[in-house]
Structures are given as structure tokens and as C-alpha cells.
């Protein structure tokens, strides 16, 4: 499983939308979408924000 797939899976399991994750993390919806689709890799700071928001 790719990193983007894992992030999407965790987000959906917690019933969090991309928009909600964007508001929680301060990251743009577009960036989160690109990370989930493995178009771009997250920076360490972005990954930290996402993992804190998803409690992992």
C-alpha cells in the first residue's frame, strides 16, 4: 500500500472529508488530494500535520 492510499484509508475510516482535513491541518485541499493520489510526496511538516490530525 502506497503512502497516499494509507492516508486516504485512515481519513475515510474516521469519516473525515478532504475539506475537513484541510481545515484541521492548514494544508490546501488540492495538496491533500495530490498526496492521496501519490502525485506528490508530502514534506515532513505536511506529513506531521496529517498524522496528528488522523491520530497516527
MDTraj code that builds the backbone (N, CA, C; nanometers):
import mdtraj as md
import numpy as np

residues = "UNK UNK UNK UNK UNK UNK UNK UNK UNK UNK UNK UNK UNK UNK UNK UNK UNK UNK UNK UNK UNK UNK UNK UNK UNK UNK UNK UNK UNK UNK UNK UNK UNK UNK UNK UNK UNK UNK UNK UNK UNK UNK UNK UNK UNK UNK UNK UNK UNK UNK UNK UNK UNK UNK UNK UNK".split()
xyz = np.array([
    [0.0855, -0.1181, 0.0000],
    [0.0000, 0.0000, 0.0000],
    [0.0897, 0.1240, 0.0000],
    [0.0619, 0.2144, -0.0919],
    [0.1367, 0.3395, -0.1014],
    [0.0960, 0.4343, 0.0116],
    [0.1802, 0.5320, 0.0386],
    [0.1532, 0.6276, 0.1460],
    [0.0209, 0.7002, 0.1242],
    [-0.0034, 0.7459, 0.0028],
    [-0.1279, 0.8167, -0.0272],
    [-0.2506, 0.7310, -0.0019],
    [-0.2414, 0.6036, -0.0397],
    [-0.3528, 0.5107, -0.0153],
    [-0.3773, 0.4934, 0.1340],
    [-0.2702, 0.4861, 0.2098],
    [-0.2819, 0.4690, 0.3551],
    [-0.3465, 0.5921, 0.4185],
    [-0.3050, 0.7103, 0.3753],
    [-0.3630, 0.8341, 0.4285],
    [-0.5118, 0.8400, 0.3954],
    [-0.5477, 0.8106, 0.2705],
    [-0.6887, 0.8122, 0.2297],
    [-0.7692, 0.7110, 0.3111],
    [-0.7150, 0.5918, 0.3291],
    [-0.7836, 0.4869, 0.4043],
    [-0.8096, 0.5306, 0.5485],
    [-0.7090, 0.5872, 0.6126],
    [-0.7251, 0.6345, 0.7507],
    [-0.8265, 0.7481, 0.7587],
    [-0.8210, 0.8388, 0.6619],
    [-0.9132, 0.9524, 0.6604],
    [-1.0572, 0.9049, 0.6437],
    [-1.0797, 0.8143, 0.5510],
    [-1.2153, 0.7645, 0.5268],
    [-1.2660, 0.6806, 0.6437],
    [-1.1771, 0.6049, 0.7054],
    [-1.2149, 0.5229, 0.8209],
    [-1.2676, 0.6110, 0.9344],
    [-1.2101, 0.7312, 0.9456],
    [-1.2515, 0.8247, 1.0507],
    [-1.3619, 0.9191, 1.0032],
    [-1.4103, 0.8956, 0.8802],
    [-1.5185, 0.9761, 0.8221],
    [-1.4843, 1.1255, 0.8190],
    [-1.3614, 1.1545, 0.7771],
    [-1.3142, 1.2923, 0.7632],
    [-1.3035, 1.3223, 0.6137],
    [-1.3616, 1.4331, 0.5705],
    [-1.3525, 1.4719, 0.4294],
    [-1.2182, 1.5407, 0.4041],
    [-1.1834, 1.5534, 0.2771],
    [-1.0615, 1.6270, 0.2424],
    [-1.0737, 1.7703, 0.2921],
    [-1.1920, 1.8280, 0.2793],
    [-1.2134, 1.9655, 0.3251],
    [-1.1914, 1.9769, 0.4759],
    [-1.2425, 1.8815, 0.5518],
    [-1.2235, 1.8842, 0.6973],
    [-1.0758, 1.8676, 0.7323],
    [-1.0078, 1.7749, 0.6643],
    [-0.8655, 1.7540, 0.6904],
    [-0.7865, 1.8796, 0.6559],
    [-0.8277, 1.9479, 0.5512],
    [-0.7642, 2.0730, 0.5120],
    [-0.7773, 2.1781, 0.6222],
    [-0.8964, 2.1891, 0.6780],
    [-0.9190, 2.2864, 0.7855],
    [-0.8385, 2.2520, 0.9106],
    [-0.8300, 2.1239, 0.9426],
    [-0.7576, 2.0799, 1.0625],
    [-0.6074, 2.1024, 1.0474],
    [-0.5539, 2.0714, 0.9296],
    [-0.4089, 2.0755, 0.9094],
    [-0.3565, 2.2094, 0.8593],
    [-0.4438, 2.2880, 0.7962],
    [-0.3977, 2.4118, 0.7346],
    [-0.3380, 2.3898, 0.5963],
    [-0.3462, 2.2659, 0.5458],
    [-0.2969, 2.2348, 0.4120],
    [-0.4105, 2.2534, 0.3119],
    [-0.3767, 2.2837, 0.1884],
    [-0.4816, 2.3036, 0.0881],
    [-0.5469, 2.1702, 0.0513],
    [-0.6722, 2.1788, 0.0075],
    [-0.7445, 2.0588, -0.0367],
    [-0.6722, 1.9957, -0.1551],
    [-0.6218, 2.0797, -0.2441],
    [-0.5501, 2.0297, -0.3614],
    [-0.4258, 1.9513, -0.3239],
    [-0.3507, 2.0015, -0.2268],
    [-0.2290, 1.9322, -0.1839],
    [-0.2635, 1.7978, -0.1212],
    [-0.3648, 1.7954, -0.0362],
    [-0.4054, 1.6694, 0.0269],
    [-0.4481, 1.5695, -0.0797],
    [-0.5239, 1.6155, -0.1768],
    [-0.5678, 1.5287, -0.2860],
    [-0.4483, 1.4743, -0.3640],
    [-0.3510, 1.5592, -0.3927],
    [-0.2319, 1.5161, -0.4665],
    [-0.1509, 1.4148, -0.3860],
    [-0.1425, 1.4347, -0.2560],
    [-0.0706, 1.3405, -0.1695],
    [-0.1417, 1.2056, -0.1702],
    [-0.2743, 1.2078, -0.1570],
    [-0.3511, 1.0833, -0.1545],
    [-0.3429, 1.0072, -0.2864],
    [-0.3291, 1.0795, -0.3967],
    [-0.3198, 1.0150, -0.5284],
    [-0.1749, 0.9860, -0.5673],
    [-0.0816, 1.0087, -0.4748],
    [0.0614, 0.9849, -0.4962],
    [0.1171, 1.0635, -0.6140],
    [0.0589, 1.1818, -0.6380],
    [0.1110, 1.2711, -0.7414],
    [0.2320, 1.3457, -0.6864],
    [0.2244, 1.3801, -0.5594],
    [0.3346, 1.4472, -0.4924],
    [0.3540, 1.3836, -0.3561],
    [0.4763, 1.3840, -0.3109],
    [0.5056, 1.3326, -0.1775],
    [0.4946, 1.4457, -0.0768],
    [0.4481, 1.4159, 0.0427],
    [0.4347, 1.5207, 0.1432],
    [0.5699, 1.5587, 0.2024],
    [0.5830, 1.6840, 0.2405],
    [0.7012, 1.7244, 0.3157],
    [0.6897, 1.6636, 0.4548],
    [0.7974, 1.6658, 0.5289],
    [0.7943, 1.6135, 0.6656],
    [0.6927, 1.6917, 0.7480],
    [0.6891, 1.8230, 0.7303],
    [0.5953, 1.9068, 0.8060],
    [0.4504, 1.8724, 0.7708],
    [0.4223, 1.8531, 0.6423],
    [0.2862, 1.8178, 0.5999],
    [0.2465, 1.6813, 0.6538],
    [0.3381, 1.5859, 0.6456],
    [0.3099, 1.4516, 0.6953],
    [0.2835, 1.4548, 0.8455],
    [0.3586, 1.5366, 0.9184],
    [0.3385, 1.5518, 1.0629],
    [0.1978, 1.6054, 1.0912],
    [0.1559, 1.7081, 1.0182],
    [0.0227, 1.7664, 1.0386],
    [-0.0874, 1.6653, 1.0080],
    [-0.0713, 1.5915, 0.8993],
    [-0.1718, 1.4917, 0.8611],
    [-0.1780, 1.3807, 0.9650],
    [-0.0627, 1.3318, 1.0082],
    [-0.0631, 1.2219, 1.1050],
    [-0.1203, 1.2654, 1.2392],
    [-0.0947, 1.3887, 1.2802],
    [-0.1555, 1.4378, 1.4043],
    [-0.3068, 1.4481, 1.3895],
    [-0.3527, 1.4963, 1.2747],
    [-0.4967, 1.5116, 1.2512],
    [-0.5679, 1.3767, 1.2477],
    [-0.4978, 1.2727, 1.1995],
    [-0.5575, 1.1395, 1.1887],
    [-0.5237, 1.0509, 1.3093],
    [-0.4577, 1.1093, 1.4078],
    [-0.4222, 1.0384, 1.5321],
    [-0.3379, 0.9139, 1.5077],
    [-0.2382, 0.9281, 1.4225],
    [-0.1457, 0.8162, 1.3987],
    [-0.0026, 0.8616, 1.4191],
])
top = md.Topology()
chain = top.add_chain()
for i, resn in enumerate(residues, 1):
    res = top.add_residue(resn, chain, resSeq=i)
    for name in ("N", "CA", "C"):
        top.add_atom(name, md.element.get_by_symbol(name[0]), res)
traj = md.Trajectory(xyz[None], top)
